[in-house]
Structures are given as C-alpha cells and as structure tokens.
C-alpha cells in the first residue's frame, strides 16, 4: 500500500485547492515569519518541514538556513505536492531542499540529527494518538538546544463574523467535521500540544495569533476562498444541507459588500518546544 492509499488530505490536492493554500500562505506570511524568528531558525541549520505540501514555507525555511543549511521536507502527497516543491526549489536554485514522500505516522529520523522541526496546520489531520507518538520522535530528532515550532488551531469553532450570519456556526462545525477526515484528526490539536511537548521533555513557549479581517482588503481573499471553495464540498460529502449552504453563501456575499463587516479567524496556538542543552 502506498502512503497515499486511504489517507488523503480531506480537501484534495487539485489545482484550485493548491492555489487556495498559496493564498492562505501569503495572507499569514507575516505572522509565520515572526514565528520562525522566535523559534531561532537560522543560517546553517538542518530543519524538518512536516506536511510541507507544495512547499510554500519550505522555500522560506531554505532562505533562512542558506546554502550551508538543509531542509528535509516531508509530505504524503507524492503525486502533486512533492513534485511541485521539487520544481519550485530547483527553479529558485535551492539545492538544500530534500523533498521526501512519507506519511508522518511512520516518518522517522536518527536521534539528534536536526536543529529544528516546523509544522503548521498539519497535525490536526492526524489521529491524536499518532500526534503523541510523533511528539516523542520529534523530541528525539532534536539536537541539544534545538526547537520544534508547531502552529495549530486551538479553538476552531471560535471563528465568527459580524454582523452575524444565522448558519455560520453550523458551517464552522461542518468544516471541523470534514477536517477530521477518515483518519479521525483533531482540528483543535493546538490545545493538546503544550502538554504533549512538556511530556517529552521540551521547554514550551506559547503565543496565540488570530486575524480580524474586513472586506475590500487583500486579506479578505483568504476567508472568501475558504467559504466559496470548500463549503460547497461539505454538501457533497454529507456534512452540510444544500439549503443551509445556499442561505449561507447568500449572506456571505452580502457581508463581502458590507464595509462594516469583520471576519474573525479561529485562534492559532504557536507552540515552541526547545530541547534543553547548549
């Protein structure tokens, strides 16, 4: 069985979804760069990018570590994401990117072989017991003084919009159920991570980031793509009724034209776990 069989990303790997992920990366880039800086990732480091997808952050990491560093980028999608990353890395002249097809449930590295581990919005798609096992492996990979930087949602259903939309909570719940997928992931795994990393002997630092976004701003493209592109799929997979979808989209389009509207994203818990040492 290949690493892809029966374990696909719940929203697929089509061109439209990869474009949405690229937009999402651009909208959250400033926050992510600050996060990478707080983790201390820098010149000459060997870093792991967990669930790298088509490699938007992988290339950011490659720039940070420079030609003397190395990025080990891992994703289970060997059909679309890893080939795109390899092409992008080659096009940008990054010879320090090692893109591998592997499932995070089995992926492993030698002890004390890397300076840092990064992952964002990827552990939420794994069963919690698998995240616990992965946390043990991550702690073993880190050299003394190394750090893992993991950013995950912690209160998924806290996303909201003002003025309110009647079915907003129902849509958010449907998105959460879809994100759990066949694997039985935990879309609020961020709440669990501090305890997990404490338990494997890492020193934990926490911060929370979120967004308040108004229409007619570049950032609005992110929730707009999320709801227009992903929510219709919730009807196809049985998570949402067609009438609720139609009512929601009508109201969402109204909010998109309302200068007083504000979309509030789910909070993201940024967790840095440092291995004690030099």
GIBEL-V815179 format. One record per residue. N is the residue number from 1. SS is DSSP state (hx for helix, st for strand, lp for the rest). NEAR is the number of other C-alpha atoms within 8 Angstrom. D_LAST is the distance of its C-alpha to the last C-alpha in Angstrom with 2 decimals. Layout:
n=N ss=SS near=NEAR d_last=D_LAST
n=N ss=SS near=NEAR d_last=D_LAST
This chain:
n=1 ss=lp near=4 d_last=42.05
n=2 ss=lp near=4 d_last=39.93
n=3 ss=lp near=10 d_last=36.79
n=4 ss=lp near=10 d_last=39.02
n=5 ss=lp near=7 d_last=41.90
n=6 ss=lp near=5 d_last=42.38
n=7 ss=lp near=8 d_last=38.95
n=8 ss=lp near=8 d_last=39.58
n=9 ss=lp near=8 d_last=38.02
n=10 ss=lp near=9 d_last=40.61
n=11 ss=lp near=7 d_last=41.55
n=12 ss=lp near=7 d_last=42.01
n=13 ss=lp near=9 d_last=40.96
n=14 ss=lp near=6 d_last=44.04
n=15 ss=hx near=6 d_last=44.14
n=16 ss=hx near=6 d_last=44.79
n=17 ss=hx near=10 d_last=41.73
n=18 ss=hx near=10 d_last=39.45
n=19 ss=hx near=8 d_last=40.91
n=20 ss=hx near=11 d_last=40.25
n=21 ss=hx near=8 d_last=36.59
n=22 ss=hx near=9 d_last=36.42
n=23 ss=hx near=10 d_last=38.04
n=24 ss=hx near=9 d_last=35.67
n=25 ss=hx near=10 d_last=32.67
n=26 ss=hx near=7 d_last=34.27
n=27 ss=hx near=10 d_last=35.08
n=28 ss=lp near=8 d_last=31.55
n=29 ss=hx near=8 d_last=29.81
n=30 ss=hx near=7 d_last=29.03
n=31 ss=hx near=8 d_last=27.38
n=32 ss=hx near=8 d_last=25.42
n=33 ss=hx near=8 d_last=24.14
n=34 ss=hx near=8 d_last=22.89
n=35 ss=hx near=10 d_last=21.15
n=36 ss=hx near=10 d_last=19.41
n=37 ss=hx near=8 d_last=18.37
n=38 ss=hx near=7 d_last=16.95
n=39 ss=hx near=10 d_last=14.88
n=40 ss=lp near=7 d_last=13.34
n=41 ss=lp near=12 d_last=14.90
n=42 ss=lp near=7 d_last=15.74
n=43 ss=lp near=9 d_last=16.95
n=44 ss=lp near=10 d_last=16.35
n=45 ss=lp near=13 d_last=14.73
n=46 ss=st near=12 d_last=16.31
n=47 ss=st near=13 d_last=17.48
n=48 ss=st near=12 d_last=19.99
n=49 ss=st near=14 d_last=22.90
n=50 ss=st near=13 d_last=24.54
n=51 ss=lp near=11 d_last=28.29
n=52 ss=lp near=13 d_last=28.36
n=53 ss=lp near=11 d_last=32.17
n=54 ss=lp near=11 d_last=33.69
n=55 ss=lp near=13 d_last=30.37
n=56 ss=hx near=10 d_last=30.61
n=57 ss=hx near=9 d_last=26.91
n=58 ss=hx near=12 d_last=26.06
n=59 ss=hx near=9 d_last=27.50
n=60 ss=hx near=8 d_last=25.59
n=61 ss=hx near=10 d_last=22.31
n=62 ss=hx near=15 d_last=23.68
n=63 ss=hx near=7 d_last=24.38
n=64 ss=hx near=9 d_last=20.89
n=65 ss=hx near=15 d_last=19.18
n=66 ss=lp near=11 d_last=22.08
n=67 ss=lp near=10 d_last=23.67
n=68 ss=lp near=9 d_last=20.57
n=69 ss=lp near=12 d_last=19.07
n=70 ss=st near=15 d_last=20.57
n=71 ss=st near=14 d_last=21.84
n=72 ss=st near=12 d_last=22.97
n=73 ss=st near=15 d_last=25.62
n=74 ss=st near=16 d_last=27.33
n=75 ss=st near=16 d_last=30.63
n=76 ss=lp near=11 d_last=33.54
n=77 ss=lp near=12 d_last=36.13
n=78 ss=lp near=10 d_last=36.92
n=79 ss=lp near=6 d_last=40.30
n=80 ss=lp near=9 d_last=39.54
n=81 ss=hx near=13 d_last=35.93
n=82 ss=hx near=16 d_last=34.20
n=83 ss=hx near=10 d_last=37.09
n=84 ss=hx near=10 d_last=36.94
n=85 ss=hx near=12 d_last=33.22
n=86 ss=hx near=10 d_last=33.77
n=87 ss=hx near=8 d_last=36.69
n=88 ss=hx near=9 d_last=34.85
n=89 ss=hx near=12 d_last=31.86
n=90 ss=hx near=9 d_last=34.36
n=91 ss=hx near=7 d_last=36.39
n=92 ss=lp near=6 d_last=33.49
n=93 ss=lp near=6 d_last=32.49
n=94 ss=lp near=10 d_last=29.13
n=95 ss=lp near=7 d_last=28.77
n=96 ss=lp near=11 d_last=25.18
n=97 ss=st near=13 d_last=26.28
n=98 ss=st near=8 d_last=26.78
n=99 ss=st near=10 d_last=29.01
n=100 ss=st near=9 d_last=29.69
n=101 ss=st near=11 d_last=32.32
n=102 ss=lp near=10 d_last=31.02
n=103 ss=lp near=10 d_last=31.31
n=104 ss=lp near=11 d_last=28.19
n=105 ss=lp near=8 d_last=29.73
n=106 ss=lp near=6 d_last=29.28
n=107 ss=lp near=7 d_last=26.66
n=108 ss=lp near=5 d_last=23.80
n=109 ss=lp near=7 d_last=21.15
n=110 ss=lp near=7 d_last=19.47
n=111 ss=lp near=8 d_last=16.44
n=112 ss=lp near=10 d_last=13.00
n=113 ss=lp near=9 d_last=15.10
n=114 ss=st near=13 d_last=14.18
n=115 ss=st near=14 d_last=11.74
n=116 ss=st near=14 d_last=14.01
n=117 ss=st near=15 d_last=17.28
n=118 ss=st near=11 d_last=20.07
n=119 ss=st near=13 d_last=23.38
n=120 ss=st near=9 d_last=26.12
n=121 ss=lp near=8 d_last=29.42
n=122 ss=lp near=10 d_last=29.13
n=123 ss=hx near=12 d_last=28.13
n=124 ss=hx near=16 d_last=31.27
n=125 ss=hx near=14 d_last=33.40
n=126 ss=lp near=13 d_last=32.04
n=127 ss=st near=11 d_last=33.36
n=128 ss=hx near=9 d_last=31.10
n=129 ss=hx near=6 d_last=30.82
n=130 ss=hx near=9 d_last=29.53
n=131 ss=hx near=11 d_last=26.87
n=132 ss=hx near=9 d_last=25.74
n=133 ss=hx near=8 d_last=25.58
n=134 ss=hx near=10 d_last=23.75
n=135 ss=hx near=11 d_last=21.05
n=136 ss=hx near=9 d_last=20.40
n=137 ss=hx near=10 d_last=20.22
n=138 ss=hx near=10 d_last=17.93
n=139 ss=hx near=11 d_last=15.31
n=140 ss=hx near=10 d_last=15.74
n=141 ss=hx near=12 d_last=15.53
n=142 ss=st near=18 d_last=12.07
n=143 ss=st near=12 d_last=9.25
n=144 ss=st near=9 d_last=6.00
n=145 ss=st near=11 d_last=5.15
n=146 ss=st near=12 d_last=8.80
n=147 ss=st near=14 d_last=11.77
n=148 ss=st near=13 d_last=15.46
n=149 ss=st near=15 d_last=18.04
n=150 ss=st near=11 d_last=21.37
n=151 ss=st near=12 d_last=24.48
n=152 ss=st near=15 d_last=27.53
n=153 ss=st near=16 d_last=30.75
n=154 ss=lp near=13 d_last=30.94
n=155 ss=lp near=10 d_last=34.59
n=156 ss=hx near=12 d_last=36.49
n=157 ss=hx near=10 d_last=39.93
n=158 ss=hx near=8 d_last=39.10
n=159 ss=lp near=11 d_last=40.07
n=160 ss=st near=12 d_last=43.38
n=161 ss=st near=11 d_last=45.82
n=162 ss=st near=8 d_last=48.11
n=163 ss=lp near=8 d_last=51.08
n=164 ss=lp near=7 d_last=50.62
n=165 ss=lp near=10 d_last=51.82
n=166 ss=lp near=6 d_last=53.60
n=167 ss=lp near=9 d_last=51.96
n=168 ss=hx near=11 d_last=48.46
n=169 ss=hx near=9 d_last=47.01
n=170 ss=hx near=7 d_last=48.81
n=171 ss=hx near=11 d_last=47.40
n=172 ss=hx near=11 d_last=43.83
n=173 ss=hx near=9 d_last=44.31
n=174 ss=hx near=11 d_last=45.74
n=175 ss=hx near=11 d_last=42.78
n=176 ss=hx near=11 d_last=40.46
n=177 ss=hx near=9 d_last=42.57
n=178 ss=hx near=10 d_last=42.61
n=179 ss=hx near=13 d_last=38.83
n=180 ss=hx near=14 d_last=38.63
n=181 ss=lp near=11 d_last=40.55
n=182 ss=lp near=8 d_last=41.61
n=183 ss=lp near=9 d_last=38.15
n=184 ss=lp near=9 d_last=38.22
n=185 ss=st near=14 d_last=35.18
n=186 ss=lp near=13 d_last=34.03
n=187 ss=lp near=12 d_last=34.33
n=188 ss=lp near=12 d_last=32.66
n=189 ss=lp near=13 d_last=29.59
n=190 ss=hx near=15 d_last=27.43
n=191 ss=hx near=10 d_last=28.56
n=192 ss=hx near=8 d_last=27.24
n=193 ss=hx near=9 d_last=23.74
n=194 ss=hx near=11 d_last=22.00
n=195 ss=hx near=7 d_last=23.25
n=196 ss=hx near=10 d_last=22.46
n=197 ss=hx near=13 d_last=18.77
n=198 ss=hx near=11 d_last=18.60
n=199 ss=hx near=7 d_last=20.42
n=200 ss=lp near=9 d_last=18.04
n=201 ss=lp near=8 d_last=15.09
n=202 ss=st near=12 d_last=13.51
n=203 ss=st near=11 d_last=13.16
n=204 ss=st near=11 d_last=16.14
n=205 ss=st near=7 d_last=17.31
n=206 ss=st near=9 d_last=20.98
n=207 ss=st near=7 d_last=23.49
n=208 ss=st near=8 d_last=27.03
n=209 ss=st near=9 d_last=28.98
n=210 ss=lp near=9 d_last=32.66
n=211 ss=lp near=9 d_last=35.54
n=212 ss=st near=8 d_last=38.99
n=213 ss=st near=10 d_last=41.09
n=214 ss=lp near=12 d_last=44.64
n=215 ss=lp near=12 d_last=47.25
n=216 ss=lp near=7 d_last=47.98
n=217 ss=lp near=8 d_last=44.30
n=218 ss=lp near=6 d_last=42.31
n=219 ss=lp near=9 d_last=40.01
n=220 ss=hx near=11 d_last=43.10
n=221 ss=hx near=9 d_last=43.18
n=222 ss=hx near=11 d_last=40.29
n=223 ss=hx near=9 d_last=42.01
n=224 ss=hx near=8 d_last=45.33
n=225 ss=hx near=10 d_last=44.25
n=226 ss=hx near=10 d_last=42.70
n=227 ss=hx near=10 d_last=45.96
n=228 ss=hx near=9 d_last=48.47
n=229 ss=hx near=8 d_last=46.80
n=230 ss=hx near=10 d_last=45.24
n=231 ss=hx near=12 d_last=47.51
n=232 ss=hx near=10 d_last=50.63
n=233 ss=hx near=8 d_last=48.89
n=234 ss=hx near=13 d_last=48.64
n=235 ss=hx near=12 d_last=52.43
n=236 ss=hx near=7 d_last=52.48
n=237 ss=lp near=7 d_last=50.12
n=238 ss=lp near=7 d_last=51.92
n=239 ss=lp near=11 d_last=49.39
n=240 ss=lp near=11 d_last=51.61
n=241 ss=lp near=8 d_last=55.36
n=242 ss=hx near=7 d_last=57.00
n=243 ss=hx near=6 d_last=58.72
n=244 ss=hx near=9 d_last=55.49
n=245 ss=hx near=13 d_last=53.94
n=246 ss=hx near=8 d_last=56.97
n=247 ss=hx near=9 d_last=57.02
n=248 ss=hx near=12 d_last=53.32
n=249 ss=hx near=10 d_last=53.45
n=250 ss=hx near=8 d_last=56.50
n=251 ss=hx near=9 d_last=54.75
n=252 ss=hx near=9 d_last=51.53
n=253 ss=hx near=8 d_last=53.63
n=254 ss=hx near=8 d_last=55.21
n=255 ss=hx near=11 d_last=51.85
n=256 ss=hx near=10 d_last=50.88
n=257 ss=lp near=7 d_last=53.87
n=258 ss=lp near=8 d_last=53.33
n=259 ss=lp near=9 d_last=51.61
n=260 ss=lp near=6 d_last=50.86
n=261 ss=lp near=12 d_last=48.94
n=262 ss=st near=11 d_last=45.19
n=263 ss=st near=13 d_last=43.07
n=264 ss=st near=11 d_last=40.08
n=265 ss=lp near=10 d_last=37.44
n=266 ss=lp near=14 d_last=35.71
n=267 ss=lp near=14 d_last=32.45
n=268 ss=st near=13 d_last=29.22
n=269 ss=st near=14 d_last=26.21
n=270 ss=st near=14 d_last=22.98
n=271 ss=st near=14 d_last=20.22
n=272 ss=st near=13 d_last=16.52
n=273 ss=st near=13 d_last=14.53
n=274 ss=st near=11 d_last=10.72
n=275 ss=st near=14 d_last=9.12
n=276 ss=lp near=9 d_last=7.10
n=277 ss=lp near=5 d_last=3.76
n=278 ss=lp near=4 d_last=0.00
